[in-house]
Structures are given as structure tokens and as C-alpha cells.
């Protein structure tokens, strides 16, 4: 049996009434209060405080503090290339 779908088959599946790309998100939002509490607990354990900031602002702050681009992830990149 061939498990590979053609583009046509994939499109048919996406337009079928049984296909809902948001099904996995529905289950996430159903327990939103519990999810919020768990995330709050995780943030407290990790000492994460305050509201998130845009990536561009973080990159500017890092550059202003003297960090080079990718400096914090350079070790990970080098290990991946080994």
C-alpha cells in the first residue's frame, strides 16, 4: 500500500467536512483556566516575569548590551555542525 498522498488527495482531505485544522486547538482552549495556571506555575519556577516583548526589541537590547548576533546560540550551532 502506498502511504504517499498526491497533492490532489491532500486537497480533497483538506476540503472534506471531516477535516478541521483547528481540532487540536479546540482541546487546548477547552481547558484554558487549567492551562493558564500551569503556565503561571512554570513561569514562576523559571523566574520569568513581565510581559513578552517583540523579537526586534529583544535583538536591539542584546545589541545595545554588546552581544553579537547569534552569540548566545553560537555554541549550539557549532555543536550541530560537528
C-alpha positions as CSV (number, residue, x, y, z in Angstrom):
1,X,0.0,0.0,0.0
2,X,1.3,3.5,-0.9
3,X,1.2,5.9,2.0
4,X,2.2,8.9,-0.1
5,X,-0.6,11.3,-0.9
6,X,-0.7,13.3,-4.1
7,X,-1.4,17.0,-4.0
8,X,-4.9,16.3,-5.2
9,X,-5.6,13.8,-2.5
10,X,-4.3,16.2,0.1
11,X,-6.5,19.0,-1.2
12,X,-9.5,16.6,-1.1
13,X,-8.8,15.8,2.5
14,X,-8.5,19.5,3.5
15,X,-11.9,20.3,2.0
16,X,-13.7,17.3,3.4
17,X,-16.2,18.2,6.1
18,X,-14.4,15.7,8.5
19,X,-11.2,17.7,8.3
20,X,-10.8,20.6,10.8
21,X,-7.3,22.1,11.1
22,X,-8.4,23.6,14.4
23,X,-9.4,20.4,16.2
24,X,-6.1,20.3,18.2
25,X,-6.6,23.9,19.2
26,X,-10.1,23.3,20.4
27,X,-8.9,20.8,23.0
28,X,-6.3,23.3,24.1
29,X,-8.8,26.1,24.7
30,X,-11.3,23.8,26.4
31,X,-9.0,23.7,29.5
32,X,-7.8,27.3,29.3
33,X,-8.1,28.0,33.0
34,X,-6.0,25.0,33.9
35,X,-3.5,25.8,31.1
36,X,-3.1,29.4,32.4
37,X,-2.5,28.1,35.9
38,X,0.1,25.6,34.7
39,X,1.9,28.2,32.6
40,X,1.8,30.6,35.5
41,X,3.4,27.9,37.7
42,X,6.1,27.2,35.1
43,X,6.9,30.9,34.7
44,X,7.3,31.3,38.5
45,X,9.6,28.3,38.6
46,X,11.7,29.7,35.8
47,X,11.6,33.2,37.3
48,X,10.0,34.6,34.2
49,X,8.4,38.0,35.0
50,X,6.7,40.7,33.0
51,X,5.0,40.8,29.6
52,X,6.6,39.4,26.5
53,X,8.5,41.8,24.2
54,X,8.8,41.7,20.4
55,X,11.8,39.9,19.0
56,X,13.0,43.1,17.3
57,X,13.1,44.9,20.7
58,X,15.0,42.0,22.3
59,X,17.5,42.0,19.5
60,X,18.0,45.7,19.9
61,X,18.5,45.3,23.7
62,X,21.0,42.5,23.1
63,X,23.0,44.6,20.6
64,X,22.9,47.6,23.0
65,X,24.4,45.4,25.7
66,X,27.3,44.4,23.4
67,X,26.2,40.9,22.3
68,X,27.0,40.0,18.8
69,X,24.3,38.4,16.6
70,X,23.8,34.7,17.4
71,X,26.4,35.0,20.3
72,X,24.1,33.2,22.7
73,X,23.3,30.4,20.3
74,X,26.7,30.1,18.8
75,X,27.7,27.0,20.9
76,X,24.5,25.2,19.9
77,X,25.2,26.0,16.2
78,X,28.8,24.8,16.5
79,X,27.8,21.6,18.2
80,X,25.2,20.9,15.5
81,X,27.9,21.3,12.8
82,X,30.3,18.8,14.4
